[in-house]
Amino acid sequence: MNYLLALLLPPLSILLAGRPFIGIIVFFIWIPALLFSGGLTHPMFIILAWLLIYEGRNRAA
């Protein structure tokens, strides 16, 4: 479910993955990046969120 959320709202997904500090930083970078690039940087944040979710699952296991 968190991977699906990462497609739409990567900062929220990062917060739910257990990385609150990185999630807040990403949020403040994500909003201007979306506005100024027209969404071209969104895939970069999706990949970051997926990597952090995957790392969190491997760390917990």
BALOLUM-521366 format. One record per atom (N, C-alpha, C): residue number from 1; residue in one letter; atom name; y, z, x. Coordinates in steps of 0.1 Angstrom, whole numbers, plus 5000, padded with zeros to 4 digits. Example, Ala and Ser with C-alpha at 12.3 -4.5 7.8 and 13.67 -1.06 7.14 Angstrom:
BEGIN
+-----+----+----+------+------+------+
:   i : aa : at :   py :   pz :   px :
+-----+----+----+------+------+------+
:   1 :  A :  N : 4943 : 5078 : 5132 :
:   1 :  A : CA : 4955 : 5078 : 5123 :
:   1 :  A :  C : 4967 : 5078 : 5132 :
:   2 :  S :  N : 4978 : 5071 : 5128 :
:   2 :  S : CA : 4989 : 5071 : 5137 :
:   2 :  S :  C : 5000 : 5079 : 5129 :
+-----+----+----+------+------+------+
***
This chain:
BEGIN
+-----+----+----+------+------+------+
:   i : aa : at :   py :   pz :   px :
+-----+----+----+------+------+------+
:   1 :  M :  N : 4988 : 5000 : 5008 :
:   1 :  M : CA : 5000 : 5000 : 5000 :
:   1 :  M :  C : 5013 : 5000 : 5009 :
:   2 :  N :  N : 5012 : 5007 : 5020 :
:   2 :  N : CA : 5023 : 5008 : 5029 :
:   2 :  N :  C : 5026 : 4994 : 5035 :
:   3 :  Y :  N : 5016 : 4986 : 5037 :
:   3 :  Y : CA : 5018 : 4973 : 5043 :
:   3 :  Y :  C : 5026 : 4964 : 5033 :
:   4 :  L :  N : 5023 : 4965 : 5020 :
:   4 :  L : CA : 5030 : 4958 : 5010 :
:   4 :  L :  C : 5045 : 4962 : 5009 :
:   5 :  L :  N : 5047 : 4975 : 5010 :
:   5 :  L : CA : 5061 : 4980 : 5010 :
:   5 :  L :  C : 5068 : 4976 : 5023 :
:   6 :  A :  N : 5061 : 4974 : 5034 :
:   6 :  A : CA : 5068 : 4969 : 5046 :
:   6 :  A :  C : 5073 : 4955 : 5044 :
:   7 :  L :  N : 5067 : 4947 : 5035 :
:   7 :  L : CA : 5072 : 4933 : 5033 :
:   7 :  L :  C : 5086 : 4934 : 5026 :
:   8 :  L :  N : 5088 : 4944 : 5017 :
:   8 :  L : CA : 5100 : 4944 : 5009 :
:   8 :  L :  C : 5111 : 4953 : 5015 :
:   9 :  L :  N : 5107 : 4965 : 5020 :
:   9 :  L : CA : 5116 : 4975 : 5025 :
:   9 :  L :  C : 5111 : 4981 : 5038 :
:  10 :  P :  N : 5112 : 4974 : 5049 :
:  10 :  P : CA : 5106 : 4979 : 5061 :
:  10 :  P :  C : 5111 : 4994 : 5065 :
:  11 :  P :  N : 5124 : 4997 : 5064 :
:  11 :  P : CA : 5128 : 5011 : 5068 :
:  11 :  P :  C : 5121 : 5022 : 5060 :
:  12 :  L :  N : 5119 : 5019 : 5047 :
:  12 :  L : CA : 5113 : 5029 : 5038 :
:  12 :  L :  C : 5098 : 5030 : 5042 :
:  13 :  S :  N : 5092 : 5019 : 5045 :
:  13 :  S : CA : 5078 : 5019 : 5050 :
:  13 :  S :  C : 5076 : 5027 : 5063 :
:  14 :  I :  N : 5086 : 5026 : 5072 :
:  14 :  I : CA : 5085 : 5033 : 5085 :
:  14 :  I :  C : 5087 : 5048 : 5082 :
:  15 :  L :  N : 5096 : 5051 : 5073 :
:  15 :  L : CA : 5097 : 5066 : 5069 :
:  15 :  L :  C : 5084 : 5071 : 5064 :
:  16 :  L :  N : 5078 : 5064 : 5055 :
:  16 :  L : CA : 5065 : 5069 : 5049 :
:  16 :  L :  C : 5054 : 5069 : 5059 :
:  17 :  A :  N : 5055 : 5061 : 5070 :
:  17 :  A : CA : 5045 : 5061 : 5080 :
:  17 :  A :  C : 5045 : 5073 : 5090 :
:  18 :  G :  N : 5055 : 5082 : 5088 :
:  18 :  G : CA : 5057 : 5094 : 5096 :
:  18 :  G :  C : 5066 : 5092 : 5107 :
:  19 :  R :  N : 5075 : 5083 : 5107 :
:  19 :  R : CA : 5085 : 5081 : 5118 :
:  19 :  R :  C : 5099 : 5081 : 5112 :
:  20 :  P :  N : 5104 : 5093 : 5108 :
:  20 :  P : CA : 5117 : 5094 : 5101 :
:  20 :  P :  C : 5128 : 5090 : 5109 :
:  21 :  F :  N : 5129 : 5094 : 5122 :
:  21 :  F : CA : 5140 : 5091 : 5131 :
:  21 :  F :  C : 5141 : 5076 : 5133 :
:  22 :  I :  N : 5130 : 5069 : 5135 :
:  22 :  I : CA : 5130 : 5055 : 5137 :
:  22 :  I :  C : 5133 : 5047 : 5124 :
:  23 :  G :  N : 5129 : 5053 : 5113 :
:  23 :  G : CA : 5132 : 5047 : 5100 :
:  23 :  G :  C : 5147 : 5047 : 5097 :
:  24 :  I :  N : 5153 : 5058 : 5100 :
:  24 :  I : CA : 5168 : 5059 : 5098 :
:  24 :  I :  C : 5175 : 5049 : 5107 :
:  25 :  I :  N : 5171 : 5048 : 5120 :
:  25 :  I : CA : 5178 : 5039 : 5129 :
:  25 :  I :  C : 5176 : 5025 : 5125 :
:  26 :  V :  N : 5164 : 5021 : 5121 :
:  26 :  V : CA : 5161 : 5008 : 5116 :
:  26 :  V :  C : 5169 : 5004 : 5103 :
:  27 :  F :  N : 5171 : 5014 : 5095 :
:  27 :  F : CA : 5178 : 5012 : 5083 :
:  27 :  F :  C : 5193 : 5007 : 5086 :
:  28 :  F :  N : 5199 : 5015 : 5095 :
:  28 :  F : CA : 5213 : 5011 : 5099 :
:  28 :  F :  C : 5214 : 4999 : 5107 :
:  29 :  I :  N : 5203 : 4994 : 5112 :
:  29 :  I : CA : 5203 : 4981 : 5119 :
:  29 :  I :  C : 5199 : 4970 : 5109 :
:  30 :  W :  N : 5190 : 4973 : 5100 :
:  30 :  W : CA : 5185 : 4963 : 5091 :
:  30 :  W :  C : 5195 : 4958 : 5081 :
:  31 :  I :  N : 5203 : 4966 : 5075 :
:  31 :  I : CA : 5213 : 4962 : 5065 :
:  31 :  I :  C : 5223 : 4952 : 5071 :
:  32 :  P :  N : 5230 : 4955 : 5082 :
:  32 :  P : CA : 5239 : 4944 : 5088 :
:  32 :  P :  C : 5232 : 4932 : 5092 :
:  33 :  A :  N : 5220 : 4933 : 5097 :
:  33 :  A : CA : 5212 : 4922 : 5102 :
:  33 :  A :  C : 5209 : 4913 : 5090 :
:  34 :  L :  N : 5206 : 4918 : 5079 :
:  34 :  L : CA : 5203 : 4910 : 5067 :
:  34 :  L :  C : 5216 : 4903 : 5062 :
:  35 :  L :  N : 5227 : 4910 : 5062 :
:  35 :  L : CA : 5239 : 4905 : 5057 :
:  35 :  L :  C : 5245 : 4894 : 5066 :
:  36 :  F :  N : 5244 : 4896 : 5079 :
:  36 :  F : CA : 5250 : 4886 : 5089 :
:  36 :  F :  C : 5241 : 4874 : 5092 :
:  37 :  S :  N : 5228 : 4876 : 5092 :
:  37 :  S : CA : 5219 : 4865 : 5095 :
:  37 :  S :  C : 5213 : 4858 : 5083 :
:  38 :  G :  N : 5216 : 4863 : 5071 :
:  38 :  G : CA : 5211 : 4857 : 5059 :
:  38 :  G :  C : 5196 : 4859 : 5057 :
:  39 :  G :  N : 5190 : 4869 : 5063 :
:  39 :  G : CA : 5176 : 4872 : 5062 :
:  39 :  G :  C : 5167 : 4867 : 5073 :
:  40 :  L :  N : 5173 : 4860 : 5083 :
:  40 :  L : CA : 5165 : 4855 : 5093 :
:  40 :  L :  C : 5158 : 4866 : 5102 :
:  41 :  T :  N : 5164 : 4877 : 5102 :
:  41 :  T : CA : 5158 : 4888 : 5111 :
:  41 :  T :  C : 5149 : 4897 : 5103 :
:  42 :  H :  N : 5147 : 4895 : 5090 :
:  42 :  H : CA : 5138 : 4903 : 5082 :
:  42 :  H :  C : 5124 : 4903 : 5087 :
:  43 :  P :  N : 5118 : 4891 : 5091 :
:  43 :  P : CA : 5104 : 4892 : 5097 :
:  43 :  P :  C : 5103 : 4901 : 5109 :
:  44 :  M :  N : 5113 : 4902 : 5117 :
:  44 :  M : CA : 5112 : 4911 : 5129 :
:  44 :  M :  C : 5110 : 4925 : 5124 :
:  45 :  F :  N : 5117 : 4929 : 5114 :
:  45 :  F : CA : 5115 : 4943 : 5109 :
:  45 :  F :  C : 5102 : 4945 : 5102 :
:  46 :  I :  N : 5097 : 4935 : 5096 :
:  46 :  I : CA : 5084 : 4936 : 5089 :
:  46 :  I :  C : 5073 : 4938 : 5100 :
:  47 :  I :  N : 5074 : 4930 : 5111 :
:  47 :  I : CA : 5064 : 4932 : 5122 :
:  47 :  I :  C : 5065 : 4946 : 5128 :
:  48 :  L :  N : 5077 : 4950 : 5130 :
:  48 :  L : CA : 5079 : 4964 : 5136 :
:  48 :  L :  C : 5073 : 4974 : 5126 :
:  49 :  A :  N : 5075 : 4973 : 5113 :
:  49 :  A : CA : 5069 : 4983 : 5104 :
:  49 :  A :  C : 5054 : 4982 : 5104 :
:  50 :  W :  N : 5048 : 4970 : 5104 :
:  50 :  W : CA : 5034 : 4969 : 5105 :
:  50 :  W :  C : 5028 : 4975 : 5117 :
:  51 :  L :  N : 5034 : 4973 : 5129 :
:  51 :  L : CA : 5029 : 4979 : 5141 :
:  51 :  L :  C : 5030 : 4994 : 5141 :
:  52 :  L :  N : 5040 : 4999 : 5135 :
:  52 :  L : CA : 5041 : 5014 : 5135 :
:  52 :  L :  C : 5031 : 5020 : 5125 :
:  53 :  I :  N : 5029 : 5013 : 5114 :
:  53 :  I : CA : 5019 : 5017 : 5104 :
:  53 :  I :  C : 5005 : 5017 : 5111 :
:  54 :  Y :  N : 5002 : 5006 : 5117 :
:  54 :  Y : CA : 4989 : 5005 : 5124 :
:  54 :  Y :  C : 4987 : 5015 : 5135 :
:  55 :  E :  N : 4997 : 5018 : 5143 :
:  55 :  E : CA : 4997 : 5028 : 5153 :
:  55 :  E :  C : 4994 : 5042 : 5147 :
:  56 :  G :  N : 5001 : 5045 : 5136 :
:  56 :  G : CA : 5000 : 5057 : 5130 :
:  56 :  G :  C : 4986 : 5060 : 5124 :
:  57 :  R :  N : 4980 : 5049 : 5119 :
:  57 :  R : CA : 4966 : 5050 : 5114 :
:  57 :  R :  C : 4956 : 5053 : 5125 :
:  58 :  N :  N : 4958 : 5046 : 5137 :
:  58 :  N : CA : 4949 : 5048 : 5148 :
:  58 :  N :  C : 4951 : 5061 : 5154 :
:  59 :  R :  N : 4963 : 5066 : 5154 :
:  59 :  R : CA : 4966 : 5079 : 5160 :
:  59 :  R :  C : 4959 : 5090 : 5152 :
:  60 :  A :  N : 4959 : 5089 : 5138 :
:  60 :  A : CA : 4954 : 5099 : 5130 :
:  60 :  A :  C : 4938 : 5099 : 5130 :
:  61 :  A :  N : 4933 : 5088 : 5133 :
:  61 :  A : CA : 4918 : 5086 : 5132 :
:  61 :  A :  C : 4911 : 5092 : 5145 :
+-----+----+----+------+------+------+
***
